Each structure stands twice: as C-alpha cells, then as structure tokens.
C-alpha cells in the first residue's frame, strides 16, 4: 500500500476549524505518514462557520481529504455525497474522503470520534459505565452519547445551559436504546446526582459557575475532550477532590488513527500496514509537542 502511494505526486490533507492554531492533529498525521512512507502534506487551516462550502469548492485535485473540528462537523453534512453509519446516526462527520466520478468530485463523510473515545477510555481503564453524565450538546456530544451506549450505559444525563438544545441528543439516545435525561448547568452541584463517568464536550475547558459534588468527583472518572489548555478547570476541580481526570489527547490519538485508515484505504476497519509502529510514532509525536496551547 505505502509503496504504491509514494510514486504518486504529493497529496494534500488538512484539519479545518476555528480556532485551529492549538491543534495537535498535524503532528499526529505527519508522524504516521512518515512511518507509512507517504509523501503527503497535512496542514492546519482556519475555516469558520459558513466558510466550508467555498473552501472545498476551491480545492484542487491534489486534495485527498479533510479532518474537521468545531464548528464544522455539522456544517459539512449537507455537502456530503455519502455518510458512514456513525456519521449518519450522529449527524456529524469529522473526516471527509474525496473521490471522483466522471462528472464530479465526491465527498464521503465518516465519524471517527466514537471509536476514538471508546479506545481512549479503554486506555484509561474504563471499559464499562452504567450511568454516564455528559456535559454539552454540540457535535462531539452526539459521538459521546453513542460511545456511552458502546460502553453499556443504561442511562445518560445531559447537562447543558439551555435544555432545548439537548433535544437532538434525547432523540438520538432513544434511537439507540438509551434513557436520556436533561438538566441545566445550574444544577451541577446537586447532591443527588449519581454517575460512573463524566464526559465533558465543552470546548476550551471553561470555568463553570458550579462544581460537581466532591464525593462524585472522588468516585467518578472525568474524561474532558478538551486538551488545550490542560489541565482544564474541570480537571483541576477533579484533582482538588482526589479524583481521576483524563484529557482529550487519547481521543485525538485514536480518532486520528482511524482517520488515517480512511485516508489510506478508504475503510475505517482496514488496519494500516505495521499499525503498531504507526501508533507508536503518533504517541511519540504527542509526547514531543507542548500540551499548553
């Protein structure tokens, strides 16, 4: 596979979003392509909400695919020719693979965030969670909800500033057999709250007006998809209570590995040549880069 690709002209890929300067994706992808012997260029490019269609329209034939972060995971859906099962279920795609028919360029969307989160939680020692609490209702929250189902969750509580924004998550939960309840952020410190795992999908690791009860923070694992800055305010809160918190770097690593499978073979289930060596190089790239953004 790799030897066939090296004979081709340099192909281009990029991660798009806003903000994007903090992204660690270029380091991960470049490390992987070096191991695979692929002469591929991968950049980080600022693209804001409403700009994605025009950006894609201006791309040349050398472009192979895109990684997408906020706020583009929902924006891309109307532009896609085809979606994989997870992207269709969550109405969000973080990966776009370009193809071509005789008439036009095709865009196939994938969601690798679900697998990335499940694998990152496994690395953190979380293979099962019966009751999950989810902070936020954006594109990544849908992926976290599906990941909770894969962990065997029976119920998920979604905590948001505006409860109406969580309706799509309630509907998604019902479609995959989850009991989903919704609460406001102002109730965060309720002593009645019980959970095994808290997943925060709030961008940028914001400081919240209230804290989870100290006992919950001691007992439940926190997985914060934010990784810059780190530790986030939530992670500091967990540490203060003697609890365990994990950053989103593990999710970033594993979702990127699945993305690279897509970019190399078009199949998220097709392992890469010497995948263990690729993953090792990607872990090394994360270790070399500063965490603070």
N, C-alpha and C positions, 0 to 999 in steps of 0.2 A: 504493500500500500504506500509506504513512505517513499520508496524508490521511484514509483510511478509519478508521485506528486512533484518530486524535486526537478523533474525535467520540464515542468511547466513554468510559464512566466510567474513572477511573484503575484500572489493573490492577496487581496486585502480583506481585513475584518476590523471591527471596532466595537467598543462598548459606548452606547449613547445614553445620555441622561442629563439631568440638571438638578443639583450640581454634580460634577463629574471629576473634578481635579483630585479628589481623595481616593478614587477608585484603585483597587489593587488588581483588578482584572488583567490589565496589560502585563504585569509581572508574571501572573499565573500562566496566561496563554503563551507568552513568549518562551517561558521555560519549557512548556510542553512541546512547542513546535521545534525547539532546538533538539530535544531528545528524539522526536519523530523524524528529524532530518528534513523538515518542511521549510521552504523559503517563503514563509507567509508573514505579512506585516499586520500587526494588531495595535490599534491606537485607542485613545480615549477622546471622545468628541462631545462637546457641549451641544445638546439639542433640547430645546424647551418644548413644553406642551404646545401643540398646534403646528409644530415645525417638521414633524416626522415625515409626512407625505411628500413635502417638497424636497426634503433631504434625500429620501430614497429615489425620487424621480431623477435626481441629478447624478446618481451613481453610474459609473462606467462598468463595462463587462468584467473588469478585473475583480469586482467585489464578490466575495463568496458568501458572506453572512454577517449578522449583527448580533451583539448581546445588548439587551435593553434593561435599563433600570428606571427608577422613578423619574418622571411621571409618564413613561411611555408604554408600560406593559398593557394597559387598557387601550391606549391610543392606537396601537398597531393592529388591533383585531379587525377593523373594517378594511384594512389594506391587504389582508392575507388571502392567498388563494386556497390554502388548506390549513387545518389545525390538527395537532395531535390530540389524543383523547383527553389528556390532562389540561391542555390549554383550552379546549372546548368547555370542559367542566368548570374551570375556574374563571373563564372569560378573561384570561391574562396569558400573555406569552413573553418570555424573557429571552427567547432565541429565535432568530429568523435565518432560514437557509434559502439562498437564492438558487433558482433553477431557470430553465428556459425552454419554452416550446417554440415551434416555428413562428408563432405570432408575437409572443411577448415573454417578458420575464415573469417567473412565478415566485411566490413568497410562501414558504411553509413555516408555520409558527409552532414552537414547542414550549412547554413549560418544564424546565429542569429544576425549578425551585423546590418542588415537593420531594423529589428524590434526594436533592441536596440537603434539605432539612432533616429528613429521616436518617440519612447516613451520618450527618453531623451529630445528631442526638445519640446515635449508636456509639459514636466515638466518645461521647461524653458519659456513656454508661446508662443512657435512657433508652430502653428497648420497648417499654410499655408504659402507658399512662392512662388511668381510667377516667380521671377528671382533669380537664385542661382549661386554663384561663388564657384568653387571647386578647392582647391589647392592640387596638387599631382596627380599621375596616377598609384599608386600601388594597391594592393589587396583591401584595405579599400576604395579606391576611387570608385571602382565599386559599392560597397554597398551604399556609399553616394549618388551616382547617382540614384540608384533605390529608395533610401529614398526620394530624391528630387522629383521624379515622384509621390511618395505616398503623398507628401505634396501639390501636384497640380501644380508643376512647369511647366511653358511653355517653358522655355529655361534655359540652364546651360552653363556657360563659364568655361572651364577647363584651369587652368593656371599651366604651367609646365616649367621646364628648357629646355627640348628637346621635341618639338611638336610631333615628330614621335611616342613618347611613349604613346601619348594620343589616338592613332587611335582605340584601342580596346574600349575605353570609347565612342568615337564617334559612333562606330558600335552598342554598347550596347544601347546608347541613342536612336538611330534611331529605334532599335527593340522594344523599349517601348514607342515610340511616343514623344520623346524629341528632341528639336532643341539643338544641342551641337556645340559650337564653341570652338576654342583652341587659347590660347595666351601664350606668353612667360613670364617668371617671370620678365624679364627686363622691361616689360610694366606695372608692378603692379601699378605704381603711375599715370597712365593715368587719367586725369580729366574727361574723357568721360565715364568712367566705372560706370554702374548703377547696383545695386543689392539689394535684400531684405535680403539675408542671405549668409554669407561666411562660408564654411566648409573647415577647413584645415585638410588634412590627412597626412601631412608631419611628419615623426617620429621624436621624440625628441625635438619638438618645436624649430627649428633652427632660427638663426638670418638671416633675408633676406636682400639683398642689397638695396632694395627699400621698401617704405611703401605705403599702400593704401592711397588715398586722405583723408584728415582729415574729410571732410564732409561725405564721405561714412562711415568712422569708427564711426562717431557720430550716423548715422541713421540705418545702417545695423547691425544685430546681428552676432557675431562671435561664431562659435562652433568649438573648436580646439580639435580633438580627442586625442591629447597628454594630459597627466595629470602628467607627471614627466619629468622634473621639472615643477612646477606651481608657479606663472604664467609664461607661455611661453613668448617668445619675442613678438609674435603676440598679446597675451593678454595684455601685458604691453603697446603696441602700441595703442590698443583699449582704454585702460584706460586713456592714455595720451590725447586722443581726446574726452573723455567724453562718450565713447560708452559702450556697454554691451558685455561681453565675458563669455563664459561657457567652462569649461574643459570637457575632455572626461570621467570623472568619472561617469556621468549619463549614458552614453552609455555603459560603462563597467558594471554597475549595471544591467541594463535591458537586455543586451545581455546574461549576466551570468544567470539571472533568466530563460530565455528561454532555455539556455543550460541545466540547472538543470532539467527542464521539460523533455528534451530529455533523459538525463541520468536516470531519474526515470521511465518514462513510454514509452520512445521511440517516443513520439509525442510532437512536439513543441507547439501544440494547446491545449494540455490537462493540465488544471490548476493543480497546486500542492495541496495536502492536506493542508488546512489552509494557502493558499498562501500569504495572507496579513501579517500573522505573520512571514513567511519566509522572505518576502521583508523587513519588519521592522528590522529583525535581520541583514540582509545584509546591510541595510543603517547604522545600528549601527556599524557594523564592519568597514565600510569605515570611519566613524567619529572617531573611535579609532585609526586608523592607520595614521602615519605621511604622509603628501602629498608629501614632498620633497623626491626624490629618488636619 
